[in-house]
Amino acid sequence: MTPALDPDKLQKLVTLQMPYGKHKGTLLVDLPGNYLNWFAREGFPKGELGQLLALMHEIDHNGLSDLLVPLRAGGAGRPQR
């Protein structure tokens, strides 16, 4: 089941950072697809973080990440790596 596209959850994807692990401090929207895929295979954490990661996985998997660009602070877009 795909998480609902709640505007508040979408905003959290571009403002909340991963709280632990290899990508600690990375905005959820900037997490690499292979990391999101790992969670999809192994299981998302419980609670809001898991819901947000599942939502980000669905967005990333379906190639819709660019839809989050306008929600970023100042509309600056995805940072260069």
C-alpha positions as CSV (number, residue, x, y, z in Angstrom):
1,M,0.0,0.0,0.0
2,T,1.4,3.4,-1.0
3,P,1.5,6.0,1.7
4,A,-0.9,8.9,1.3
5,L,0.4,12.0,-0.4
6,D,-0.1,14.3,2.6
7,P,1.4,17.7,2.0
8,D,2.9,17.8,5.5
9,K,4.7,14.5,4.9
10,L,6.0,15.8,1.5
11,Q,7.4,18.9,3.3
12,K,9.0,16.7,5.9
13,L,10.9,14.8,3.2
14,V,12.7,18.0,2.2
15,T,13.4,19.2,5.8
16,L,14.0,16.2,8.0
17,Q,17.4,14.5,8.2
18,M,18.1,10.8,8.5
19,P,18.7,10.5,12.3
20,Y,21.1,7.5,12.2
21,G,23.2,5.1,10.1
22,K,25.5,5.6,7.2
23,H,23.5,8.5,5.9
24,K,22.9,10.3,9.2
25,G,22.4,14.0,8.6
26,T,21.3,13.6,5.0
27,L,17.9,15.0,4.1
28,L,15.4,12.2,3.5
29,V,14.8,13.6,-0.1
30,D,18.6,13.2,-0.7
31,L,18.9,9.6,0.4
32,P,20.3,7.4,-2.4
33,G,17.9,5.0,-4.1
34,N,19.9,1.9,-3.2
35,Y,19.5,2.8,0.5
36,L,15.8,3.3,0.1
37,N,15.6,0.0,-1.8
38,W,17.5,-1.7,1.1
39,F,14.8,-0.5,3.5
40,A,12.1,-1.8,1.2
41,R,13.7,-5.2,1.1
42,E,14.6,-5.4,4.8
43,G,11.7,-3.5,6.3
44,F,11.2,0.2,7.1
45,P,11.5,1.4,10.7
46,K,8.3,1.7,12.7
47,G,6.6,5.0,13.2
48,E,6.7,8.2,11.2
49,L,10.3,7.8,10.0
50,G,9.4,4.5,8.4
51,Q,6.3,6.0,6.8
52,L,8.4,8.8,5.4
53,L,11.1,6.5,4.1
54,A,8.5,4.3,2.5
55,L,7.0,7.4,0.8
56,M,10.4,8.6,-0.4
57,H,11.1,5.1,-1.7
58,E,7.8,5.2,-3.8
59,I,8.6,8.7,-5.1
60,D,12.2,7.7,-6.0
61,H,11.2,4.3,-7.5
62,N,8.7,6.0,-9.7
63,G,11.1,8.7,-10.9
64,L,9.1,11.5,-9.3
65,S,11.8,13.1,-7.1
66,D,11.8,16.2,-9.2
67,L,8.3,17.0,-8.0
68,L,9.8,17.7,-4.5
69,V,12.1,20.4,-5.9
70,P,9.6,23.3,-5.4
71,L,9.2,22.3,-1.7
72,R,12.8,22.8,-0.9
73,A,13.7,26.0,1.0
74,G,13.9,28.7,-1.6
75,G,13.2,26.3,-4.5
76,A,17.0,25.8,-4.8
77,G,16.7,22.3,-6.1
78,R,18.8,19.2,-5.5
79,P,22.4,19.9,-4.4
80,Q,25.3,18.9,-6.6
81,R,27.3,15.9,-5.4
